[in-house]
Amino acid sequence: MRYDRLTTYHCYSKTRVPQSIIVNNTPKLPAKEKDESNDPLKKYWVMFKPTKDWMTRPLSVAGEGNAKMLQAVQDGTMQAPNAGAQVIEALAGLYRAKGRRVLLFESSQALHRTTTDILGHPDPDDVFTVDYISGHRLKNGEYINILNTLSATPRMLEHYVAERALRELGVINTTTQIKGIDVEGGDFTFIPEAIPKMEQGNESILVMGEGPNSRTNDEGRKWLRELFSPDHILTVRTDQFHRDLVSTFLLDKEGRLVQVLLAQAQISNRDQLNEQLRQLGVGTVDIPEHLATACALNVSVNKGDIIGMQSFGAFEATLKDRLSPNVTYHVLPEHLQDATRGFTILQGGANCVSGSIVADPEDIDDTPKNIQRINDMLNGRDFEDELRAYATDLDLFQKVQDLKEKQSLRIS
């Protein structure tokens, strides 16, 4: 069975792009009704709703470098059926209530059937869409959608699913790293209008994670620097595999950086980072370490608000008191907090499950009919054949066996 090889696309041609990016052009779809707003570009949050039995079984393979997941394997941690789906649906509903545009897909059953054969269970991590789908406005007013490949062996098929879903949606201006460049969306953020400058225009900031377990390698950080050409670079050094587990960069309604939430105890270069933020005129709030461990700090950021999955609990009143007046905070209701446990076990929160694209609504077809058509395609046997062929090309079956052997030694 032949699978469609992944194609990478380029944002509008006047934008400078690193040589490491393969360039191609994608034809636009026929225009729909014209958007009358001054800025036609919109941000969409991309989410995959898990199946009803998501995380009800212990994992036999966990992500590399993730000690917490390995412990969950050993403990045989379980979760109530349908809890994951309830959380994602509720979070998507909260986003929409706060004015966000949401593209809510079903997790691909073709992916889960394929990974069950390879891993021994469905891939639970495909819900963490920020890792492999992230849309960004650039400093010049243009935009790029990054479809990251993933370095964790059990997750290598997720990129293929995302590429096909977004292609069927009509998303353009996408790019993917070449082999050897590791980048995941939870490990970086780009803020194009972060620091206002009266005479010179606004300055941009690129935030990147770094550390022994980081899923972004040195080549990936170089790739990001070349792609965004930021005015300022902030590095968050941590033992966590993504910087969004220990830091959150808050924006006002104009997209300016107004405050940063930091789990200072989990950031090894906190003195340097705090000094950089002080020089930029940006204040911080220290988040207790246990709340970062519980993924409460992993909130989804929009201009003027943050939305969380896990509650800050008793610290919530303190947070609201210290929060910038330019930012509002929202969280899932108390009756859903226990249902978020499956995400916490996998070290995920609201930001993790909230990938994004930037697009002109004229370019994409996000009608319910087309979303259902894409879901049907992602669940179908033809797509499953494509995934299996792609997995064979990646030699994924052997890679997973090697990983199982390695992890069995670590767990025993």
C-alpha positions in Angstrom: 0.0 0.0 0.0 1.4 3.4 -1.0 1.0 6.2 1.5 1.1 9.9 0.6 4.5 11.3 1.4 4.3 14.3 3.6 4.7 17.7 1.9 5.8 20.9 3.5 4.7 24.2 2.4 5.9 27.8 2.7 4.3 30.9 3.9 3.9 33.8 1.4 7.0 34.1 -0.7 8.3 37.4 0.6 8.9 35.8 4.0 12.5 34.7 4.6 12.6 31.0 5.4 15.6 28.9 6.5 17.3 26.7 3.9 16.5 23.7 6.0 12.8 24.1 5.1 11.6 22.4 2.0 9.5 24.8 0.1 6.3 24.2 -2.0 3.2 26.2 -2.7 -0.4 25.1 -2.0 -3.3 26.3 -4.1 -6.0 28.2 -2.2 -9.6 26.9 -2.0 -12.3 28.8 -3.7 -13.2 31.8 -1.5 -16.1 31.8 0.9 -17.8 34.9 2.1 -15.4 37.7 2.7 -14.4 38.5 6.3 -15.1 42.1 6.9 -12.7 42.6 9.9 -9.5 44.6 9.4 -7.4 41.5 10.1 -8.5 38.5 8.1 -6.2 36.1 9.9 -7.7 34.1 12.7 -6.3 31.7 15.2 -8.0 28.3 15.6 -7.4 25.9 18.5 -7.0 22.3 17.2 -8.1 19.5 19.5 -8.6 15.7 19.2 -11.3 14.2 21.4 -10.2 10.8 22.8 -12.2 7.7 22.7 -14.4 6.6 25.6 -11.8 4.0 26.8 -8.9 6.5 26.6 -6.4 5.8 29.4 -8.6 3.1 31.0 -5.7 0.6 30.6 -2.1 0.8 31.8 0.4 1.7 29.2 3.0 -0.9 28.1 5.2 1.7 26.5 5.8 5.3 27.8 7.5 8.2 26.2 11.3 8.3 26.5 12.7 10.5 29.3 9.3 10.6 31.1 9.8 9.1 34.6 6.3 9.9 35.7 4.8 8.0 32.9 7.1 5.0 33.5 5.9 5.0 37.1 2.3 5.0 35.9 3.1 1.9 33.9 4.5 0.2 36.9 1.5 1.2 39.1 -1.0 0.1 36.4 -2.8 3.5 36.8 -6.4 3.4 35.5 -9.0 6.0 34.8 -12.8 6.1 34.5 -14.1 5.4 30.9 -15.1 8.5 28.9 -13.4 10.9 31.3 -10.9 12.1 28.7 -13.6 12.8 26.2 -15.6 14.7 28.8 -12.6 16.9 29.6 -11.8 17.8 26.0 -15.4 18.5 25.2 -15.8 20.8 28.2 -12.5 22.6 27.5 -13.5 23.2 23.9 -16.9 24.5 25.1 -15.1 26.9 27.5 -12.9 28.1 24.7 -15.8 28.8 22.5 -17.7 30.6 25.3 -14.7 32.9 25.6 -14.7 33.7 21.9 -12.1 31.2 20.6 -12.4 29.3 17.4 -12.1 25.6 17.9 -11.5 22.8 15.4 -12.6 19.7 17.4 -11.8 16.3 15.7 -12.2 12.8 16.9 -9.0 10.8 17.7 -8.2 8.7 14.7 -9.4 5.1 15.1 -7.1 4.1 12.3 -4.2 5.5 14.3 -5.3 3.6 17.5 -5.7 0.3 15.6 -2.3 0.7 14.1 -0.6 1.7 17.4 -2.4 -1.1 19.3 -0.6 -3.6 17.0 2.7 -1.8 17.4 2.6 -0.7 21.1 0.1 -3.1 22.6 -2.4 -0.3 23.3 -3.8 2.8 21.5 -1.6 5.9 21.4 -2.8 8.0 24.3 -0.7 11.0 23.4 -2.4 12.1 20.2 -4.6 14.3 22.3 -1.6 16.5 23.0 -1.9 18.4 19.8 0.3 21.4 20.7 3.3 19.2 20.4 2.8 18.7 16.6 0.4 21.5 15.4 1.3 25.1 16.2 0.3 28.2 14.2 2.3 31.5 14.5 2.0 35.0 13.3 5.3 36.4 12.2 6.8 39.9 12.9 5.8 41.2 9.4 2.2 40.3 9.8 2.4 37.1 7.9 2.1 33.6 9.4 3.3 30.0 9.4 1.8 26.7 10.6 4.4 24.3 11.9 3.6 20.5 11.8 6.3 19.1 14.0 7.6 15.6 13.6 7.9 13.9 17.1 11.1 12.4 18.5 9.3 10.1 21.0 9.1 6.7 19.3 5.5 5.8 20.2 4.3 9.2 18.8 5.9 9.2 15.3 2.6 8.5 13.5 0.8 11.5 15.0 2.4 13.9 12.6 1.1 12.0 9.6 -2.5 12.1 11.0 -2.2 15.9 11.6 -0.8 16.6 8.1 -3.7 14.7 6.5 -6.4 16.3 8.6 -5.2 19.8 8.0 -4.7 19.2 4.3 -8.3 18.0 4.1 -9.4 21.1 6.0 -7.6 23.3 3.4 -4.9 24.7 5.7 -2.1 26.3 3.8 1.3 27.9 4.8 2.6 24.8 6.6 6.1 23.6 7.2 7.9 20.6 8.7 11.4 20.2 9.9 13.8 18.0 8.0 15.3 14.8 9.6 17.6 15.5 12.6 15.8 18.7 13.7 13.6 18.0 16.8 11.0 20.5 17.8 7.8 20.2 19.8 5.2 22.9 20.3 5.1 22.6 24.1 8.7 23.6 24.3 8.6 27.0 22.6 6.4 30.0 22.0 6.9 33.0 19.7 5.4 36.4 20.7 5.6 38.8 17.7 4.4 41.9 19.4 5.8 41.2 22.9 7.5 44.5 23.9 6.1 47.9 22.8 8.6 50.4 21.5 7.3 53.9 20.8 9.5 54.8 17.8 10.9 51.5 16.6 7.9 49.3 16.5 7.2 46.4 18.7 9.9 43.8 19.5 9.4 40.0 19.4 10.4 37.3 21.9 11.1 33.6 21.2 10.9 31.4 24.3 12.5 28.0 24.2 13.0 25.1 26.6 16.3 23.5 27.2 17.5 20.7 29.4 18.5 17.0 29.6 15.0 15.7 28.8 14.0 18.5 26.4 12.2 17.2 23.2 13.8 20.1 21.3 17.4 19.5 20.3 20.1 22.1 19.5 19.4 21.8 15.8 15.7 22.5 16.6 16.5 25.6 18.6 18.7 26.8 15.8 15.8 26.2 13.3 13.4 28.2 15.5 15.8 31.1 15.7 16.2 31.2 11.9 12.5 30.9 11.3 11.4 33.6 13.7 14.4 36.0 13.7 13.3 37.3 17.2 14.5 40.5 18.8 14.9 38.7 22.2 15.4 35.0 23.1 14.4 33.6 26.5 15.6 30.2 27.5 13.8 28.1 30.2 16.2 25.4 31.5 14.4 22.6 33.3 14.4 18.8 33.8 10.9 18.7 32.3 10.6 17.7 28.7 8.6 20.8 27.8 9.0 24.4 29.0 5.1 24.8 29.2 5.1 22.6 32.3 7.0 25.2 34.3 6.3 28.5 32.6 3.4 30.5 31.1 3.8 33.8 29.2 0.7 35.9 29.5 -0.5 38.4 26.9 -2.8 41.4 27.0 -5.5 41.9 24.4 -3.0 43.6 22.1 -0.6 40.6 22.2 1.9 42.3 24.5 3.8 40.2 27.1 2.5 41.5 30.4 3.4 38.8 33.0 5.1 35.4 33.3 4.0 32.5 35.6 7.1 30.5 36.7 7.6 27.4 38.7 10.9 28.8 39.9 11.9 25.7 41.8 11.9 23.7 38.6 13.9 26.2 36.5 17.6 25.9 36.9 18.5 29.3 35.2 15.8 31.2 37.1 18.1 33.9 38.2 19.2 34.7 34.6 15.6 34.4 33.3 14.2 36.7 36.0 16.8 39.3 35.3 16.0 39.2 31.5 12.4 39.7 32.3 13.1 42.5 34.7 15.1 44.3 32.0 12.2 43.9 29.6 9.8 45.3 32.2 7.8 42.1 32.6 6.8 40.9 36.1 6.5 37.4 37.3 4.4 35.2 39.7 6.0 32.3 41.4 3.9 29.1 41.2 4.4 26.5 43.9 6.2 23.4 42.6 3.5 20.9 43.6 1.0 22.8 41.3 3.4 22.7 38.4 3.7 18.9 39.0 -0.1 18.7 39.0 -0.1 20.5 35.6 -2.1 23.4 36.9 0.5 25.8 35.3 -0.1 24.2 31.9 -2.8 26.7 30.8 -3.8 27.8 27.3 -2.9 31.4 26.5 -4.9 33.7 24.4 -4.7 37.5 24.1 -6.2 38.7 27.3 -7.0 35.4 29.0 -5.7 32.1 30.2 -7.8 28.9 30.4 -6.8 25.9 32.5 -7.8 22.3 32.8 -6.5 21.5 36.3 -7.4 23.9 39.1 -4.9 25.8 41.2 -6.9 24.8 44.2 -6.2 26.8 47.4 -3.7 28.9 45.4 -6.3 30.2 43.0 -7.3 33.2 45.1 -3.6 34.2 45.4 -3.1 33.8 41.7 -6.1 36.0 40.8 -4.9 38.6 43.3 -1.4 38.7 41.7 -2.6 38.3 38.1 -2.1 41.2 35.8 -5.4 43.2 35.4 -5.0 42.8 31.7 -5.5 39.0 31.9 -8.5 37.0 33.0 -8.3 33.4 34.3 -10.8 30.6 33.7 -10.7 26.9 34.6 -12.8 23.8 34.2 -15.5 23.4 36.9 -14.8 21.5 40.1 -17.0 18.4 39.1 -14.6 17.7 36.2 -11.3 18.0 38.2 -11.1 14.3 39.0 -11.6 13.5 35.3 -8.4 15.5 34.4 -6.3 12.9 36.3 -5.6 11.0 33.1 -4.0 14.0 31.6 -2.0 14.8 34.7 -0.6 11.2 34.7 0.7 11.9 31.2 2.0 15.3 32.3 -0.5 17.3 30.2 -2.9 20.2 30.7 -4.9 22.7 28.7 -2.0 24.0 26.7 -0.9 20.5 25.8 -4.3 19.5 24.3 -4.6 22.9 22.4 -2.7 22.9 19.2 -3.3 25.8 16.9 -3.3 27.1 13.3 -3.4 30.6 11.9 -5.5 30.9 8.8 -7.7 33.2 6.7 -11.3 31.7 7.2 -11.6 32.0 3.4 -9.0 29.3 2.9 -10.4 26.6 5.1 -13.6 24.6 5.2 -14.5 24.1 8.9 -18.2 23.3 8.3 -19.6 20.5 10.5 -20.1 18.5 7.3 -16.4 18.7 6.4 -15.2 18.0 9.9 -17.3 14.8 9.9 -15.9 13.9 6.5 -12.4 14.3 7.9 -13.2 12.2 11.0 -14.6 9.4 8.7 -11.4 9.5 6.7 -9.2 9.3 9.8 -11.2 6.4 11.1 -11.2 4.4 7.8 -9.4 1.3 6.7 -7.8 3.0 3.7 -6.2 5.5 6.0 -5.1 2.7 8.3 -3.3 1.0 5.4 -1.5 4.3 4.7 -0.4 4.5 8.4 0.9 1.0 8.4 2.9 1.6 5.3 4.3 4.8 6.8 5.1 2.9 10.1 7.0 0.2 8.1 8.9 2.9 6.2 9.9 4.4 9.6 10.9 0.9 10.9 8.6 1.7 13.8 7.8 -1.9 14.8 11.5 -2.6 15.5 12.0 0.7 17.2 9.2 0.1 19.6 10.5 -3.4 20.5 13.9 -1.9 21.2 12.2 0.7 23.4 10.2 -1.9 25.3 13.4 -3.8 26.2 15.1 -0.6 27.3 12.2 0.4 29.5 11.7 -3.0 31.0 15.2 -2.7 32.4 14.3 0.7 33.9 11.1 -0.4 35.5 12.4 -3.6 37.0 
